[in-house]
Amino acid sequence: MPSDLLRQVREFIHRHDLLSVGDRVVVGVSGGPDSLCLLHLLLRLQEEYRLQLHVAHLHHGARGEEADADAAFVADLAREWGLPATLVREDVPAVARAHKLAFEEAARRVRYAFLAHVAGRVGAAKVAVGHNADDQAETVLMHFLRGAGLAGLRGMRPATPLSEYRLLPQTDRFPLPDRLPVLIRPLLSTPRAEIEAYCAEQGLSPRFDRSNLDTTYFRNRLRHELLPLLETYNPNIRRRLCHTAEVVAADYELLIQMRDWAWDQVVREETKDAIVLGRAEWRAQPLSLQRALIREAAYRLRPYLRDVDFVHVEAAVEVARAGTTGAQATLPGGLALTVGYDMLTITDAGYEPPPSGPTLPPGTAMPVALPGRTPLPGGEWVLEADLPPTWTLAEVTGNPDRWTAYLDAERLEGPLVLRTRRSGDRFRPHGLGGHAPLLKDWMINARVPRAVRDMLPLLVSGDGEILWVCGWRVSETAAVRPETRQVARLRFCRQQK
């Protein structure tokens, strides 16, 4: 079995286009069986591909003398095999504390930053690491248990640009190159047992990392406890998980193409601080793309995020679909999705959307022409009012435009005025049984955005009653009923420029 490993890995490299002739490759070598096997195989392929190999080893500042011995082993190995090497020690526990990360996650981010830094320094476009098929099975299962979407269930890929990873912020310790290398995994389809057999066959003596036995680490618990249990249900569970990753990865590529197309249709504005989606355009997308667009917006605004989980995305989808103006859904990284009249804004939590409809300067009061046109200050909006000769109750109750209102014309005590709110205003909203709460309290309960409350137009009768909180609700007095004989139609329209 192990004698065929070189052929298998060569075919895997060819199938996934992992290497090109003349490549300069940084090889991450811990000293364990995976990385030792990888380096040995690449040495055997060196002449065929005319590879320029560079060994890189990161001492994590943990495990004491064992880690020191690992570093010495890698240094001696590189000298013995005639390869240049970069060995660096980093205090990963301190990094984990500083960035409030679990040790495993901090180690991963520091390690990839280190490998990218070394690649930039030696001019390598590729970084090779020793992840194998068992690692892939563990990764897929781990992501499944944590509630990942398709991006997580595809596991690791044979080749991944390091630019897609959430690395630690740029530091003087490991300054990153302008162009990050591609991470390649030539052993990704190779089971761990075959790697260990290959090392034995080739007379290689890898180091043993005792921390791999520590089941306080989540991955180690999967490896030593859960996967052996699952193998009692399906002896081929590891292979099945790897196959799942391959299928999901291919499907995910299709989804990404569709998401990128939808992004161009849906996004109205994108800055480093906020992304604005057209609400109607977003709602027209299939559910899968609705989720993908929200997730992508979060990643673009917070590149360091590793996961945007299902619960956050589903809450945001629900609010975006059914929420009223001003409604918010929390996203990771201090972000929130905020519903506007015709848009969805993803930005810092606490954001209030700017007015998207007609507004008046606070303190304004102006007569309304009925019938006629009443231009609003600023010249952008006009209130058009008429008395349609024909109408139906279905037309009134089915009105889809919040900025158009139908009122019972015979109940309008003139002259009508358009004004902003005043202290002590009360409002008798239709459907509240004649109750007249303070307008201030009603606006809060109706979730009228705080930013627009002082500027929202109110249609007021000659006796001072609020007939329409424009864009939100008509009053009990002015509501159209089956016995209504004549309606007044009032609609705000943007003036043509």
N, C-alpha and C positions, 0 to 999 in steps of 0.2 A: 504493500500500500504506500509507504512513504517514498519508495523509489520512484513513483510516478508524480511526486509532488511538484518537482520542477516543471514538468510538462503541464500539469493542471494550472499552476500559477502563471506560466507563460500564456496559456490559452485565456485565462481570466484577464490578464493584462491586455492582451490583444482585443478581446471581446469588448472591453470597456474603454479602450484607447487610453490606458493609464500612462504609458511611456512613449516617448518619441526618441528617435536616434539622436544622440548628443545631449540628452537631458542632463542637467545638473540637479541632483536630488539630495535634500537633507533627510537623513534617516533618524527618526526618533528611536533611541535605544535605551531601554531601562536596564537591560541585562537579563530580563526574564526570557522564557522560552519563545514567546511570540516575536519579540523584537530581535532576538538572536537568530531565529529561523529566517525572519524577513531579511536581515542584513546578509546572511549567508547566501540566500537565494539571489539577492540583487548582485552580490559579488559574482555569482555564477553566470548571471545575465549581463555583466558589465561589458564584456567584449562585444557581445551580440548587439547591444544597444549603444555602445560607446558611452557608457554612463560615467559621470563624475560624481562620486558619492562623498558625502560629508556626514559624519556621525555627530549627533547632538544628544546630550544627556542633561537632564535637569534634576538636581538634588533638591527635594522638597522641604528640606529643613525639618524633617521628622524622622522617626525610627532610628535615631542615634547612630551607633556603630554599624548597624546593618546597612543603612543608607550610604555611609562612608565607604563601606566595602563594595557596594554596588558601583559607586562612582569610580573607584580604583579599578574594578574589574573591567568596566567599559573603556577606561583610558588605556589599560594594558592591551585589551582586545584590538582597539583601533591602531595602536602602535604595531602589534603583531601582524595585523592584516594590511598595514601600510595605508591607512586612511586618515585624512585630517579629521580632527574632532574639536568640538566646543563643549566644555563641561562647565556648568554654572550652578551655584547654590542659591536658593531663594527661600526666604522665610514664609512659606505658604500659610502656616497657622496664623501668622500676623496679618497676612493679606485677607484671610477669611474673616478675622475679627474686624478689620478696618472696613470691609465692604459688607459685613453682616451676611456672609455666605456660609453654607456648609463646607466642610473641608474638601469633600469630593468635588463640589462645584468650583471652589476656588482653585484647586489643583488643576482641574481641566482648563479653566480660563488662563491661568498662568502658563501652563504647559504649551498651549497653542500660541499664546503671545510670544513665548520664548522661541518656539520653532519658526514662527513667522519672522521674528527678528533675525535669527540666524540665517534663514533663507535670503532675507534682504541683504544681509552683510556679505554673503558669499555669492550672491547673484543666482540663486536657485529659484526656478519657477514651480518646483514640486517639493512637497514634504510627504514622506512615506511613513506610515505608522502601522503597527502590527495587529490591528483589530481583526478578530477571526469570526467564524460562523457562530461559535458559542456566545461570543460577545454580542453578536447581532441578535440572537434569540433573546438574550437577557435584556437588551435594549428595548426590543419591541414589547416584551412582556412588562417591563418597567413602565414604559410610556402608556401601555394599556391600563395598568393599575392606577396610574396618576390621572387618567382621563384625557389623554391627548387626542387630537384630531388626526386627519390623514397625514399631516406633516410629521407627527411623532410615530405613527404606526408604520411608516415606511422605513423606520430605523435609520441606520447609517447607510450612506451611499458609497459606491466604489470610488467616486471622485467628487469632492465638494470644495468649491472656492472658500477659502478661509474668511472671505468677506461676508459670508452668510452666517458666520458664528458670532455670538455675543461675547466678544473679548472684553477684557478689562479696559478701562479708559487708557489712552496713550500715556505712557510714563517714561521718565528718563532711563529707567532700568532696562526696559525692552522697547525702545522706539521702533515703531512699525514702519515697514517700507511703504512707499506710495501705492505700490501695486502688490497686494497680498497674494501669496502663492496658493496653489491648489493642493488640497490634502488628498492623498491617494491611499487606498487600503488594498494592496494586492492579495492579502490573505483572507478577505472577507467571506469567501465561500469555503474556507478550509476549516474543518472541525479542530478543536483544541487537541484531541487525541492524536490526530495525524501530525500536528506540529510537534508534539512531544516525541512521537515515534521517529520523526525526521531528525530531531536533535540527537536522539540516541544512536540512530544509524550513522550519522555524520560525526559522531564523537564530540559533539558540542556539550558543554557543561554549563547550562544557564543558572543564573542566580534564582533563589526562591524568596519571594516577598511574603513574610509571615502575615502582613496586614491583610492579605487576600483571604485569610481564614477568619478574620474578625467580622462576626455577623451583626455587629452594631451598625455596620455600613449596609445600606439598603440593597445595593447590588449584590453584596456577598450573601445576604439572606436569600435572595432569589437563586443565586448559584448553588448554594449548599443545602437549602431547605425546600424552596418551592418547586424548582424545576425537577429535582429528583422525585418529589411527590407527584407532579404532573406526568412524569414518565411512567408511573404505575397505571395511569389511565391511557396514555398513548406513548409507547416507547420512542416514537419519531417526533415528539413534540418540538424539539429544537429545529429539526428540518422543516416542520410545518410552519413554525414562526418565521423562519427565514424566507420560505416561499411566500407567506403573507406579505412580508416586507417588499418583496420584488413586485408582487401584483399591485400593492397600494402605491408604490413609487411610480409605476407606469401610469396609473390612474391619476395620481396627483399632478404629474406633468401636464396632463390634459386639462385638469382643473386650473392650473396656473395660467395656461394659455387663455382660457376663457375668462379668468379673473382679470388678467391684464387688459383684455379687450373691454370688459365691463368697466374697468377703472377709468378708461378714457371716456366712456359714455356717462358715467355717474359723477365723477369728481368735478366740482365747480371751481374749487380753489385749494391750493396746497402750499403751505409755508412750513417753516421749521417748527412753528408753534401750534398750527391748527390745520385740519383737513375738513373741508366742507363738501358734503355729498348732497346732490339733488334728491329730495325725499321721494318724489314720484318716480324718478329714474331708478333709485335704489329699490323701491317697492316692486318695480316691474321685473326685477331679477328673480331667478329661482332661489329657493331658500339656501341652497349650498353656496351660491355666489353672494347672497346677502351676508352670510357668516364670514365668507372669505374676505369680503371688502372691509368689514369692520376689523377683522383680525389684522389685515395688511395695514390699515390706517394706524392701528396701535403700534405695530412694529416699526413703521416709518417714523413715528413721533418719538418712540422710545426704543432705539436700536439695541439697547442692552437687554431688553426683555427676552427671555428664553421661551416662555410659554404664555399664551393667553388662553386660559382654560375654558372649557365648555360652559360652565355656569355663568361666567362673565359675558361670554358671547351671546348666550341664549337670553339673558336679561336685557342686553342691549338690543337684540333683535325684537323682543317683545315691546320695549319702549319705543323703538323706532317705528314699529308698525302701528301701534295703538295709542301712543302717548300724545297728550295735548301739548300745545306750545309751552315750552319751559320745562317739560318733563326731562329727567336725567337718568342715566344708567351709569353705574360705576364700572370702570375698566382698570386693569392693573397699571402700575407705574404712575399713580396720581392722575390718571386721565378719566374723562367722563364723556359720554355721548349725550348731547343736548338737542332736543327737538325744537326746531323753529317752524314757522308757518309752512314753508315749502322747502326746508333744508334740514340736514342733520350735521351738526358740528361736533367733531371729536377734538378735544383740546384739554387743557388743565381743568380739573374738577373745580366747580364753583363758577364756571363761565356762564354769563348770561347773554343770550343771543341779541344782536342789535335789532331794532325794529325792522320788520320786513313788510309791514303794511303802512297805510296812511297814518300820519301823526300830526298833532298840532303843538305849537309852542305852548308850554304851560301858561294858564291864565287867559288863553284865547277864548273868545265868544264871537260867533258870526252868524248872521241870518242865513237860512237855507231857502233856496228857491224851489217851490213845488207847485207846478212842474218847472223844471229848469236845470241849469248847471251851476254848481257852486265850487269855484276853484279854491283849493286849499293853499295856505301860505307855502311858498317854496316852489310852486309851479309844477311839482311832479304828479300830484293827484288832483282829481276833480270828483265831486259828488254829483251824480246824475240822478234826478228824481222825476218820475212820471206817474201817470194814472192809466195803466194799460186798459184798453177797452174790453179785452177778453183775457181770461185767466182761469186756471183750474186749481182746486185745492191740492191735487196731486203735484202740480207744478210748484206750489208753495212749500209743501211738506218735503218734497224731494229736492229742494234747492241745494246744490252741492257747493256753492260759493259762499264762504264765510263773510265776504265783503259785500254781499248783496242781501238785502232784507225786504220782506214783504210785510207791510203793516196794514191794519184795518184803517182805511182812510177816514171813515166817519168818526173815529175815536181820537183823531189827531187835533188837539186844541192848538191853533196857530197863535202867533207866528212861530215856526219851528226854528230852533237854534242849534248850532253845532258848537260844542265847547268842551273843555277839559274838566276834570273832576275838581270839586271843591270840598273843603272840610265840612263834614256833617252830611254829605250826600247819602241818600238812601235809594235803593233800587228794588223794585218788585219784579223779579225775574219770572218769566213764563214757566209754569210747571211747579212753582213752589207754594201753590195754594194761597196766593195773595200776601204771603209774608214779605216784609220789606227790610232786610238787614242793611246795615251800613254798607255802602258801596265798597269801602276799604276792605271789610271782612269778606264780602262776596268775591272780590278780586283775588284775595288770598286763597280762598277755598276753590275757586275756579282755576287756580294756577296761572293767572295772568302774569307774565314775566314782570318782575319788579322794575326792570329798566324801561318798560313802556307804560306803566300805570299812570304816570303824570302827564303823558302825551297822547293817550288813547282818546280818539274822538267819541263824544257822547251826543246822541240826538235827543234833544230836550224839547218838551212841549211848551206852549206859552205860559202854562201855569207852573212850570218848573219841574214837571215829572220827567224822569229819564225813561225814554221810550226804547232806546236801543243802545246797549254798550257795544259799539261798532266792532264787528268781527267776532263777537262772542255770544250775546243773547239779547232777544227782544223782551219787552216787558209784558206782564200779564195784561195790562190795559190795551196795548196795541197789537197783541197777537191775533192773527187771522183765524177765524172759526168757521164752521160750516155755514152759519147764518150770515157771514160777512157778505155785503153786497158790492163793495168797491175796495180795491187794494191800492195802496201807494207802494211803488217799487223804488227803492233807493239802492244805488250801487256805486261803489268807489272804483274808479278806473284810472289807470296810469295815463297821463297825457302823452300823446305822441310827440317825440322830440324832432 
